[in-house]
Amino acid sequence: MKSVFRSGCLFFILLAGIYLFLNATNKPGIKTTKTNSQMEPKVIVKPEMVVYGISLKTSFANGRNKKEIPPFFHHVLEEGRLEMVSGRLNSNQLCVFEMKKDNPDFFYTMGVEVSGVSQLPEGMTKIKLPASKYIAVKIIKRGPEDVGNAFGFIYKEYIPNSIYIPTGEPAFIYYDDEFFSIYNEKGYAGNPLATVYVPVKPLWIKKALNFFKIKRLNS
C-alpha cells in the first residue's frame, strides 16, 4: 500500500512539474491592472439557452470590432426588432460572441432568450448555448473597452490561476434590468451594469494542482 501511495504522489508531482514548466516557459507574465483588480468573478451554472438574434460578422483585425459593433448595437436597440420576437422568456438581451481559436473573424449576435419552440423570425440567427459553468464578471458597460477589459481579466488572469479552462462554446454579455433601467433614463452617464459570461469546465490536472496548493508560475 505504501508503494502504491508513493507512486501516486510521484505521478502527481511529475504532472505538476510538467504543467509548471510549460506555463513558466511558454506564457508571458500577466500584470494586474487597477481596473481588473476591482472585478469580482463568480462561477455560475446556467442551463441551456436558445437565443434568437441579429448577427454581425466582424473581426478583431485592425480593430474592426471596435468600429463596427457600437453602431450595430445601438441600431438594433433603436430598431426594436428584438422586442417583436415571439416566445421570449424575459425582457433581457444578450450579445453572443461566436469565436474560433486563432481566427480574428467572429460573429457578434444581439439576441433574446426564447422557449426554443417558437418560430425563428426571417433574417434572424438561432444560437443554442449549452448548459455550462460560467465565469461571470459584472461590469459598468459604457463601451467596447469595458467589455475588452472583462474578457482580458477572465482569459488572462482568472482562468490561468483557476482549475478551469474555456470550453470553446460562445461567450456572451447579458443585459438585464440593471442595464436598461439606468441606460433608458440616463444613458451611459448613469454607469449601467452588464455581466460578461465565459463558459468553462474544470481540468483534472489543474484540480490536482489545486489540491496540492500549487499555483501557476508567472515569468
N, C-alpha and C positions, 0 to 999 in steps of 0.2 A: 504493500500500500504506500509506503514511504517513497519507494522508487517511482511509482505512478504519479504521486503528488509532485515530486521534484521535477519529473518530466513535463508535467502540465505547466508548472511555474516557469520552467526554462523555455517552453514553447511560447507562452505569452510574452515573456521578456524579449525573446528573439523577435517576435512580431512587433512589439513596441519599439525595439531598436530600429527595425527596418522602417517603420512608419515615421519615426522621428528623424531618421537620416534623410528620407525622401523629402519631408517637409522643410527641413533646415537647409537643404542644398538646392531645392528646385523652386521654392516660393519666396518672394521678397517679403521683408518685414512690413507690418501694417501699422501705421500710426493712427492713433485715435484722435479724431478732431473734436473740438469743443461741441459741435453740433451733434455728432454721432454719440458722444458720451452721455448725452441727455436722453437718448432713445431708450425705451423700456420694452424689450422684446418679450413676447409671450408665446408659448406653444399651445396652439388651439387645434382641436379636432373638428373638422367640418364635414357634413355629409355631402353626398354627390349633389351637384348643382347643374341645372340645364339653363343655359343663357342664350337668349335671342338678342342680336345686336347688329350694329352697323360697323363695318370694318374699313380700316385704312391700312394699306401696305406702305410701310416706311422703312427707314434704315438708320442705324447708328452712324453710318459712314458720313463723314463731313458734317455731322450734327444735323442731318435732315430731320430726325425725330423732334428736335427742339424747335425747329421752324414749322413743321407740318402738324404736330399733334395739338398745340394750343388752339389754333383757329378751327381745326376739325372738332375738338372737344366743345368749344363754345357754339359752333354751328349746329351740332347735334342737340345741344341743350336748348338753344333758341328755337330750333325747328319743331321740337316736341314730338318727334315720331315715336320715340320710345314709350311715351305716355299712352300711345294708342294700341300697344301690344296687348292682345287678349291672353288671359291665363297668367297674368303677373301675380307673383306671390306676395309682393310688397311694393312700396314706393321707392325702394333703394335702387342704385345703379352701380354697375361695375365697369371698370376699364381693364380688359384682359390683354396680357402680353403673350403672344404665341411666338416663342423664340427657339432657335436651333443653335446648338453649340457650334462655335467658330463661324457663324454666319451673321453678318451685321444686319441683314434684312429680316424684318419681322412684321407680323400682323398685329395691329392695335385695334381692339374692338370695344366700342361702348355698347353696353347691353343691360338687360334686366333679367332677373330670375323668373323662370316660368315653371308651370307644373310639368312640362315635358310632353303633354298630350295635346296641347294647343297647336293650331296650325301656324307654321312658320310664315310670317309676312313676306311678300315679294321683295326681293332686293336685300334681305337680311341674312345674317350668318347664324348658324346654330353651333354652339360650343358646349361640350359636356365636360365638366370639371369633376373628376373622380373624387370619391371620399378620401380624405387625406389629413395628415397632420400638417399644420402650417406654422411658420414663424410669422407672427403678426406684430407690426410696429405702427403705432398711431402717430400721425404727423400733422403739423399745420400745413395745409395744402394751398400754396399760392402760385405754384408754377412747376415746370419740369425739374428745376434744381432740387426742390424739396423731395420729389419722388426719387431722383437720382441719388441723393444722399441716403435715403432709406434703403434702396437696393444695395448701394455700396456697403452700408453698415451690415446688412444681413449677410450678403455673399462673402465679403472680405474680412469681416471682423467676427460676427457672431457664429456663423456656421463652422469656420475652421477651428474654433475653440469649443465646439459643442460635440455631441455624439451624433449629429445629424449630417446628412448630405442632401442636396437637391434631388427631387425625383425626376426632373425633366419635364414635368407637366406645367401648364401655363401658370404664371404668377398673375396677380391682379390687384387693383386698387378698389376698395369698397367705399362707396359714398352713401351714407345714411342720413338721418336727421341731424346728426352732429355737423354735417357739412351744409346741407340745404337750408336748415333753419337759420344759419348765420349768413351763408352766401346770398340767399334770396333777399335778405334785408340790408346787409352791409357790404356785400361783395367780398373780395379778398382782403379788404382793410379790416374786416372783422376776425381774421385768422380762423377760417373754417377748418374743421378736422376731418381727415380721412384715414383709412387704415390700409397699409400695404401688406399683402399676404404672399408668402413664398412657400410652396409645397415641399415638404421634406420627409425623409424617412431615416430611421436610425441605422447606423452601420456597425456591424458586430465588433469589428476591431476597435472602433472608437469607443464602443461600450466597454470593451476590455481595458482600454487605456484609462477611461474614466474611473473604472473600478479600482485600478492601481494608483489613482490620483496623479496620472502622468499628463502633463499639458503639452501642447504642440510648441516646439521651439521656433521662435521668430529670429531670422538672421538680422 
